[in-house]
Amino acid sequence: MRILTILLVILLGGATIAAVTATYTVSETQSALVLRFGDPVRTTNAVGNEDPGLHFKLPWEETLIFDKRNVEFDMRPQQLTAGDQERLEVDAFLRYRIVDPLRYFQTVRTEAGARARLSTIMEDALRAVVGSIPSQEVISGQRTEIMDRVETSVDAAVLRADLGLEVIDVRILRADLPDEVEERVFQRMRSERQQQAALIRAEGEERAREIRAGADREATVLLANARAEAERIRGEGDAQRNRIYAAAYGQDEEFFAFYRSMIAYETAVRDGTPIVVPPDSEFFNYFRGQAGLSNGN
C-alpha cells in the first residue's frame, strides 16, 4: 500500500512537471519563439498573427518571450562633422518594436545585439545627413527636415538588414557645438552676418542712387519740356500781340505811336530813376507836345 502511494505521488508529480513544462502563456503585449534543442521551430502571437493566451509545447522545447511594445533606445552623444567641416555634438534616440521574433533571434538574438546594430545604423545615417548640411542649419532650424531624412535612411537600412524590427520614430534631442569651438564659430557666424548685412546695405544704397538719378533725369526732362512749352506759348502770345499791334497800327498810326510811347515811359521811368537825354530827344516827344499846348493856351 505504501509503495502504491509513493508511485501515485511520483506519477502525479511527474504529470504536474510535464504539464508545467508542456505549456506556456503569452500576453497580448508579448510574442514568443519556441526553440527545440536551440533551433527555432515556430512563433506565437507575432505582429500580424495575434494569438495570445495559453499554448502547448513539448517538454524539451524552450520558449523565448519578446516584448511587442515600442522600445526606446537613447544613443550616446555623437561628435559628427557637418557640411562646413565644423564638429557638432548630436544627441538622438529612436523607437522601435519587434515585428518578427524569428528574424530578430536569427540576426541580433538579444536586446543588446539589437541596440548594437541599431546604434551602428543610426550613427551612419546621422553622419551622412549631418555631413551634407552646414552646421548653422543643423543648429538653427532644419531639425524636422534632418530627422525625416535620418528616419528614412534608418528605415531603409533596417529593411535591408531584415532584423525583424520596425523603426517607429527618430528624434534629435540636441545638436550643439562643442564648448571648445562654440565661441570661434559664433564669431565666424557673426562676421558672416555682418558681411551679408553690409552687402545688402550696399545694394540698397546703389539702388537708391539709381532711383535718385532717374528721378533727377526725369525732373530735368520735365523742366526742359515745361520751359520749351512756356517759350512756345510766350512766342505765340508775342506773335498774337504783334498781329494785334500791327492791325491797330494800320488803323491809326498816331495812336499806335502814342501807345508805344506810354509803355516805354512806364517801363523806363520809375520812382527815383534818373534819365539823361538831350532836350530835343524824340523819347519825350509827347511830353514836349503837351508842354507846347500848355504854353499856347
C-alpha positions in Angstrom: 0.0 0.0 0.0 2.8 2.4 0.9 4.5 1.6 -2.4 1.4 2.3 -4.4 1.0 5.7 -2.6 4.6 6.6 -3.4 4.2 5.6 -7.0 1.0 7.6 -7.2 2.7 10.7 -5.8 5.6 10.2 -8.2 3.2 9.9 -11.1 1.2 13.0 -10.0 4.4 14.9 -9.6 5.7 13.8 -13.0 2.4 14.7 -14.6 2.5 18.2 -12.9 6.0 18.8 -14.1 5.1 17.6 -17.6 2.0 19.9 -17.6 4.1 22.9 -16.5 6.9 22.2 -19.0 4.5 21.5 -21.8 2.6 24.8 -21.6 3.4 28.5 -21.8 1.4 31.7 -21.7 1.8 34.7 -24.0 0.1 38.0 -23.1 -1.2 40.5 -25.6 1.9 42.6 -25.4 4.3 39.7 -26.0 5.3 37.3 -28.7 7.1 34.0 -28.2 9.6 31.9 -30.1 9.7 28.2 -29.5 13.2 26.5 -29.7 13.9 22.8 -30.0 17.4 22.0 -29.0 18.4 25.6 -29.7 16.7 25.7 -33.1 13.6 27.9 -33.7 10.6 25.9 -34.7 7.6 28.4 -34.5 6.5 31.8 -33.3 3.4 32.7 -31.3 1.4 36.0 -31.2 3.7 37.8 -33.6 2.7 41.1 -35.2 0.1 40.3 -37.8 -0.6 36.8 -36.4 -2.0 37.6 -32.9 -2.8 34.6 -30.7 -2.3 35.4 -27.1 -3.1 33.0 -24.2 -2.2 29.5 -23.2 -0.2 27.4 -25.6 1.4 23.9 -25.6 4.8 22.7 -26.5 6.9 19.6 -26.0 8.6 19.4 -22.6 12.0 19.6 -24.1 11.2 22.7 -26.1 12.2 26.1 -24.8 10.4 29.4 -25.2 11.8 32.9 -25.6 9.5 35.8 -24.8 9.8 39.2 -26.6 8.1 42.4 -25.8 5.9 43.7 -28.7 5.6 47.2 -27.3 7.6 50.1 -28.6 11.1 50.2 -27.2 13.0 53.5 -26.8 16.7 53.5 -27.4 18.7 56.5 -26.3 22.0 56.8 -28.1 25.1 58.1 -26.5 26.0 61.6 -27.8 28.0 61.6 -31.0 30.5 64.1 -32.3 29.8 64.5 -36.1 31.3 66.7 -38.8 28.8 69.0 -40.5 29.0 70.0 -44.2 31.1 73.1 -43.4 33.6 70.9 -41.5 32.5 72.1 -38.1 32.2 69.4 -35.4 28.8 69.1 -33.7 27.7 67.1 -30.7 24.4 65.4 -31.6 22.2 63.6 -29.1 19.5 61.4 -30.6 17.2 58.5 -29.9 14.8 56.2 -31.8 11.8 54.0 -31.0 11.4 50.5 -32.5 9.4 47.3 -32.0 9.9 43.6 -32.7 7.6 42.5 -35.6 9.3 39.2 -36.5 10.7 37.2 -33.5 12.3 34.6 -35.7 14.3 37.1 -37.8 15.1 39.1 -34.6 16.5 35.9 -33.0 18.4 34.9 -36.1 20.1 38.3 -36.6 20.6 40.0 -33.3 19.3 37.4 -30.7 19.1 39.8 -27.8 18.2 43.3 -27.0 21.9 44.2 -26.5 22.6 42.9 -30.0 19.7 44.9 -31.4 20.9 48.0 -29.8 24.4 47.5 -31.1 23.1 47.0 -34.7 20.7 50.0 -34.4 23.4 52.2 -33.0 25.7 51.5 -36.0 22.8 52.1 -38.4 21.8 55.3 -36.6 25.4 56.6 -36.5 25.9 56.0 -40.2 22.6 57.8 -41.0 23.4 60.8 -38.8 26.9 61.1 -40.2 25.6 61.0 -43.8 22.8 63.5 -43.3 24.6 66.0 -40.9 27.7 65.8 -43.1 25.7 67.2 -46.0 24.3 70.2 -44.2 26.1 73.3 -42.8 26.4 73.4 -39.1 24.3 76.6 -38.9 21.3 74.9 -40.4 21.6 71.9 -38.1 21.7 74.2 -35.1 19.3 76.9 -36.0 16.2 75.5 -37.7 16.3 72.5 -40.0 15.6 69.9 -37.3 12.4 68.5 -38.7 13.8 68.0 -42.2 17.0 66.4 -40.8 15.0 64.0 -38.6 12.9 63.0 -41.6 16.0 62.3 -43.7 17.6 60.3 -40.8 14.5 58.3 -40.2 14.2 57.5 -43.9 17.8 56.3 -44.0 17.5 54.2 -40.9 14.2 52.6 -42.1 15.9 51.7 -45.4 18.9 50.2 -43.6 16.8 48.2 -41.2 14.8 46.8 -44.0 17.9 45.8 -45.9 19.3 44.1 -42.9 16.0 42.3 -42.2 16.4 42.5 -38.5 12.8 41.7 -37.7 12.4 45.2 -36.4 10.2 48.2 -37.3 11.5 51.7 -36.7 8.7 53.8 -35.2 10.4 57.2 -34.7 13.7 59.0 -34.8 14.4 62.2 -32.9 17.3 64.5 -32.4 17.2 65.8 -28.9 20.2 68.2 -29.2 22.6 69.4 -31.8 25.2 71.9 -30.4 28.7 72.9 -31.0 31.3 71.5 -28.6 32.3 74.0 -25.9 35.9 74.4 -27.3 34.7 75.6 -30.7 31.4 77.3 -29.9 32.9 80.8 -29.4 35.0 80.6 -32.5 32.1 79.5 -34.6 29.9 82.2 -33.1 32.4 84.9 -34.0 32.6 83.5 -37.6 28.8 83.4 -37.9 28.5 87.0 -36.6 31.2 88.1 -39.1 29.3 86.4 -42.0 26.1 88.0 -40.9 27.8 91.4 -40.8 29.2 90.9 -44.2 25.8 89.9 -45.5 24.2 93.0 -43.9 26.9 95.2 -45.4 26.3 93.7 -48.8 22.5 94.3 -48.5 23.1 97.9 -47.4 25.5 98.5 -50.3 23.0 97.1 -52.8 20.2 99.2 -51.2 22.4 102.4 -51.4 23.2 101.6 -55.0 19.5 101.1 -55.8 18.7 104.4 -54.0 21.3 106.2 -56.1 19.8 104.7 -59.3 16.3 105.8 -58.2 17.5 109.3 -57.3 19.4 109.7 -60.6 16.4 108.5 -62.5 14.2 111.0 -60.7 16.7 113.8 -61.3 16.8 112.9 -65.0 13.0 112.9 -65.2 12.8 116.2 -63.4 15.3 117.8 -65.8 13.4 116.5 -68.8 10.1 117.7 -67.3 11.5 121.2 -66.6 13.1 121.4 -70.1 9.8 120.4 -71.7 8.0 122.9 -69.5 10.4 125.7 -70.4 10.1 124.8 -74.1 6.3 124.8 -73.8 6.4 128.1 -72.0 8.6 129.6 -74.6 6.3 128.3 -77.4 3.3 129.8 -75.7 5.1 133.0 -75.0 6.1 133.2 -78.7 2.6 132.6 -79.8 1.4 135.3 -77.4 4.0 137.7 -78.7 3.1 136.9 -82.3 -0.6 137.4 -81.5 0.2 140.6 -79.7 2.3 141.8 -82.7 -0.6 141.0 -85.0 -2.9 143.0 -82.9 -0.4 145.9 -82.7 0.1 145.7 -86.5 -3.7 145.7 -87.1 -4.0 148.7 -84.7 -1.1 150.5 -86.3 -2.7 150.1 -89.7 -5.9 151.7 -88.4 -4.4 154.7 -86.6 -0.6 155.2 -86.8 -0.6 158.2 -84.4 -2.5 156.3 -81.7 -0.1 153.3 -82.0 2.9 155.6 -81.7 1.3 157.2 -78.6 0.5 153.8 -77.0 4.0 152.5 -77.6 5.5 155.7 -76.0 3.3 155.3 -72.9 4.5 151.8 -72.5 8.1 152.9 -72.8 7.6 155.7 -70.3 6.0 153.2 -67.8 8.9 150.8 -68.2 11.7 153.4 -68.1 10.5 155.9 -65.6 10.4 154.6 -62.1 10.4 156.5 -58.8 13.9 157.9 -58.2 15.2 156.7 -61.6 17.5 159.4 -63.2 17.2 159.7 -67.0 19.7 161.7 -69.0 18.5 162.6 -72.5 19.1 165.7 -74.7 16.2 168.2 -74.7 15.4 167.6 -78.3 15.2 163.7 -77.9 12.3 162.1 -79.5 11.8 160.0 -76.4 9.8 162.8 -74.7 8.2 163.9 -77.9 4.7 163.7 -76.4 5.8 165.5 -73.2 7.0 168.4 -75.3 3.8 168.4 -77.2 1.9 168.7 -74.0 4.2 171.5 -72.8 3.7 173.3 -76.1 0.0 173.1 -75.8 0.2 174.4 -72.3 2.3 177.4 -73.4 0.0 178.0 -76.3 -3.0 178.2 -74.0 
